Amino acid sequence: MVAGVAVLVLALLGGLGAWFYARNLNNDLARTDPFSEITGGRPAKPVEGALNILLVGSDSRDPDAPVDQSSKWRADTIIVMHIPSDHKQAYLVSIPRDLYVPIPESAGAECGSGQRGKINAAFAFGGLPLAVRTVECFTDVRLDHVMAIDFAGFKQVTDALGGVDLKVERTITSIHKPYRTFTKGVNHMDGAEALDWIRQRKQFPDGDFARMRHQQEFLRALMDKAASTGTLTNPKKLHDFLQSVTDAVTVDQGFSLMDMAVQFRNLRGENLTFVTSPHVGSQTINGESVVVSDREKALAMYRAMAGDTMADWVKANQKPAAGDGG
């Protein structure tokens, strides 16, 4: 989305040459087909109207591991991004990676055909196709596009923007080498520091939920920095940013950067609402700690998403000061 906003501005400033540049960026995006097993080739959905996009943020010890099948990839972040038909807002629903859900036997199997497990296991077992099928079965929301984000690649994205400012709510020491200290207050972070910060969870009372909150704050800060005048008016910074984004993501076959740029050109950080999929907290099931969904609240929220009435749901359910909607 951020890349789309920047590409549009670049195209408006540069004319035909910039259009070719944007097309080349679109062609440079890594592609996969996460829908083929689900429907035998899902018909392309026009960019007009409401859209639901699955964002999977992941890390891999093997950067060449495929995202469309079982591999060493693991989903650390799962977000369903709902964009209403008026394209003036975006609602990003974070799904806890340990949420206990039914996982179908395969991407082409019926819902309820498999066993229950942590939702991020679907990505590890069957790549993006099984992740899509599992999320659609759990939410009963049709996904129109998929974007897999390699968080390791976001180090370059952040550095291309000159770093981001993130709020640290308590002073902690990272559990990862080189054991950085994050001091309470607003911290300016480069790519390595930001990536380290959003991976922390054990030092916080709410554990993985704190990590989800920090990831949300990071994405908002990244979007605001990318859409800032300082980025859009600096050709080199803009190019470095766009190139680093295309290097860090994999999208479905029908994803068009140019279409996204035109339709979502007005989206900024203040237009984003972050929500966490309703849950009742952690429980131990079959010897492992999992997050249990609040069935009634989750059902109501995902019905609102499917019916394009998320604004009404958020107004009725989101706490005024809450950043994560939990």
Secondary structure, DSSP 8 states (H G I E B T S, - for coil): -HHHHHHHHHHHHHTHHHHHHHHHHHHHSEEE-SSHHHHSS-----SSS-EEEEEEEEE-SSTT--SSSSSS-EEEEEEEEEE-TT-S-EEEEEE-TTBEEEE-SSTTS-TTSSEEEETHHHHHHHHHHHHHHHHHHHH-----EEEEEEGGGHHHHHHHTT-EEEEESS-EE-SSTT--EE-SEEEEE-HHHHHHHTT--TTSTTTHHHHHHHHHHHHHHHHHHHTSHHHHT-HHHHHHHHHHHHHHEEEETT--HHHHHHHTTT--GGGEEEEE--EEEEEEETTEEEEEE-HHHHHHHHHHHHTT-HHHHHHHHS-TT-SS--
